């Protein structure tokens, strides 16, 4: 009898697990909205004056602030004599894969070339770090998310610290729930956040001077605001010619409905400069419906629908648009530690394939990234970390190409 009761209990628990999985699969979007979308009215925020960004406490990272998180480098980085073999093998050619556009000893060559290159400031916009649903916009300086902001700056903005100084403004970002709904409140919250970013950008331009080239970079919400900045603030101005490259990672950009309205093209080759670099990362088996649903129901910057259009996908392992590259082409992924307050750099762990509709596929779920993987095997949080060393080389390569093209 006891054994039979035990089997009944096991069967009941299995039933509950299956039922929960089915419920999650069917009602996933509704459950996420219930958990994260604010129920409070949106607060009307006054614009921030450009001059407000003269204050150091309006920036997470700025050249005159000490101990910048963006200065972080993984332990031992730069000590290896070679990161990757740049020769394309016959096997790769037959498989249709590509190897990265790095030299045989990229760190040594990067260091040699860097001596002759001017420093290039980087305007970096943080991703969403406020996940509570008690408001639509986070406060400008919220101690509860400061550690999260520092971690993102260390794991993402550190990609750029070899080419120049990073500027990372604080802003009243839209909360996570604003990106799970198409409500008017969400639209207003995102717009309020963008206005802060634009004010910070104008201060940044004033400080670097009228002729200084620069890089813009962001992730997730930060990339969305930079796309809006390109469309509204930079379009049709000489500022566009000063952009070395735009790294708008972690936000879907339609090749047909967005790119034609922007002042920069999407990157095509590994040594293109003045172009947009973007991708969103998923592992197998991928279920990108959360991204696709909002994307499909939206209108592009050209005022054409995004439905049925491809997302811009620049393969981070090759620097080229589209295509596939094996894990052996990965010069180094950042693997977070258990506390997620540090990471180690490991080579040849993760492949990259710009698949259907422009979604970047990274193969089977990689070991070491168990925390913070989003529903559908969405590796959004780790977009930069998965390809950290290759992105770092990509930034250097495009910077060199920018200056070489201008003599």
Secondary structure, 3 states (H helix, E strand, C coil): CHHHHHHHHHHHHHHHHHHHHHHHHHHHHHHHHHHHCCCCCCCCCCCCCHHHHHCHHHEEECCCCCCCHHHCCCCCCCCCCCCCCCCCCHHHHHHCCCCCCCCCCHHHHHHHHHCCCCCCEEEEECCCCCCCCCCCECCCCCHHHHHHHHHHHHHCHHHHCCCCCEEEECCCCECHHHHCCCCHHHHHHHHHHHHHHHHHHHHHHHHHCCCCCEEEEEECHHHHHHHHHHHHHHCCCHHHHHEEEEEEECCCCECCCCHHHCCCEECCCCCCCCEEECCCEEEECCCCHHHHHHHHCCECCCCCECCCCCECCECCCCCCECCEECHHHCCCEEEECCCCCCEEEECCCCCEEECHHHCEEEEECCCCCCCCCECCCECHHHCCHHHHHHHHHHHHHHHHHHHHHCC
